[in-house]
Structure formats: C-alpha cells, structure tokens
Amino acid sequence: SVGVDNQKFCLQEVLDTFKLCLSENKEVYLEHYVAGWRGLVKFLNSLGSVFGFISKDAVNKIQILVTFLNGENGSQYVTVQSMVKYELDNQLVDLTKRGSYPESGCRTLLRLHRALRWLELFLERLRTSTEDSKTSAMCSESYNESLAQHHPWAIRKASGLAFCMLPGRPAFFEVMNVGPPEQVVAMLGEALPLISEVYQITEDLYAQHNLLDLP
Ligand code: 1PX
C-alpha cells in the first residue's frame, strides 16, 4: 500500500505541521504540536541508534499527551490553553514537588516546549551556517543555551557524546531531503518564524500561570 510511511522522509512536511498548530485566535492545537514532534522523532531515528535514548524520551512524552487527547477528557486537551486551564482548575498538576500527578499534561508539554527552544536555536544556526560549519558544534551550542540548563550532568554528558555522532552538514542536509542547500536555507527561513511563534505563545502562557519550573 502507498501510505505516508512509505514515502521518503522530508523535513519540510514536518516543519509544515507546526504551521497547523496555531488557531485563528493564536491558541496552540495539541494534536498538531504532537504530530510535529512525531515527525521530528522520525527524523532523529533516521540519523542512527545513538540517538535512541533521546527519541525514546520524546516518544514517551508524546504518548502521554496522546493518551490525554484520546481519553475521556480529550475535549479539554484540544489546545495547550484549554489543557492548562483544565488541569489547573481541577488541581491535576504537581506545582512544586512530584506528588500525585507526576505525568500531568502541563509538565509533560513543558519538557517538549523546552526542546522546541533547542530546535529553534539549532535551525537558526543551520540556516545561517556555511559549508564548513560543524553540525555537532551548532547542536551543542544550541543545547547549552537551552535544554542543558534543565538537565543533570549525566544527561548532558550523554547528549554531548551523541552530538559528536551527528553527520556533517552535507550529509545532514541530504537526510533532510528538502533539496539543494539554498532550498534548505529558504525552507528554514519560512519555517522558523512559525516555530518561534508557537514557542513564544506557549512560553507566555506558562509564564502567566507560573508553570515554567514544574517538577
Ligand atoms: C533539522 C533538525 C531536526 C532535528 C530534529 C531532532 C528532534 C529531536 C527531538 C528531541 C526531543 C527531546 C525531548 C527531551 C525532553 C527532555 O528534556 N527530557 C528530559 C527531562 O524529562 P523528565 O521527564 O525526566 O523531567 C529527560 O531527562 C531526557 C532524557 C533524554 C535526553 C534528552 C537530550 C535532548 C537533546 C536534544 C537534542 C537532540 C539532538 C538531535 C540532533 C539532530
């Protein structure tokens, strides 16, 4: 059968799903947010098994959110805004220390949200990189400026080792399957403002409700 899974991976399609994330009144649809992450994980898996520990954690978090979306209160999880309101109104979030709700939608999404900041920084570096730029350096710089601040030493160490296994820029662009480098740069230039907007809206929402440090 000819399903989407049989088609060659194309990063453009993945980044396009982030376009679908924003509703008219600038709410973030959880379904598309999660779909965007699914696509990114697929891309990560195609880079090799050394990234398995990273994609495993991402898949786990995606699955937690999908379970809420498909659960009996799924209608409360349509947007990130409605999720936050629902979980806070019903005291379904551990706010200061891990307790009865270690896997709330709010804390789970926060982990992906922080990773989205990494993605934003990394894609911006890729976009402005030159032929001899090192993907591993761009990746670890982006990581150190974002996610690393939330990770313990062992995870930072393991991540650093994994980054060293990233293919060089030409091979990396090849796997993205977007076309020649100029086209990759153009595609990133279009995708980045959307990713930034989704990030910023979520960041403001979480800041407003004091949720940026959820355990
Ligand atoms: C063109 C570029 C596309 C690249 C796509 C790559 C997609 C990467 C997906 C990464 C998702 C990572 C989610 C991590 C969430 C997290 O921070 N989890 C930690 C905290 O969770 P907890 O439940 O314990 O509070 C958790 O401890 C993490 C464990 C695994 C290590 C995470 C390392 C993240 C590195 C992100 C950079 C990915 C490098 C990809 C290279 C292209």
Boltz pocket constraint, residues with backbone or C-beta under 6 A from the ligand:
constraints:
  - pocket:
      binder: B
      contacts: [[A, 11], [A, 40], [A, 41], [A, 43], [A, 44], [A, 53], [A, 54], [A, 57], [A, 58], [A, 111], [A, 112], [A, 114], [A, 115], [A, 118], [A, 139], [A, 143], [A, 147], [A, 150], [A, 155], [A, 159], [A, 166], [A, 176], [A, 215]]
      max_distance: 6.0
